[in-house]
Amino acid sequence: LCVFKAQGYEAASVEELTAAAGLSRSSFYAAFGSKRGALIAALESYLEAGAASLEAAAVTQPSATEAVRAVVHEMFAADVARSGCFVVDMSAELGARDAEAAGMINDSIARKARFLADLATPLVGEAAAEGRARAALALYLGAGAMRKAGAPVTDVDALRSEACRLLGVD
């Protein structure tokens, strides 16, 4: 993942991927089948870990307000605040050319939107929750793109605050 995140899919070499994974070339191909197979495995792992971290952040909270606040913080803090978003990177690089990767990303975004809408419903009402959840996710993805382009963390923090506000948390 770290090689793809740092360099993108096209620029990453199999040599760099094997070195980062600590695998021989033959073990790499046995495990993943191809460079693209390694990307799909990395993307799947990244998306699942992200979903699990959001669910864990919500479960430990005593109220809907605290759950929304914790989940939004986790979304933005996970990697956006540090270096940009891998999902944004892969969407930009592969989205139009790789239906499987695009489908995985779109499914993950839809899953997050449903999760956020469910959390926000007690705070903003059922009618508004879905649209506000999608808007909060758009802010998150936009923050990832901005951070990748070098925007300061303070800009990301402002978008995080706006996402909280949209989801009913002041």
Disulfide bonds with the S-S distance in Angstrom:
none
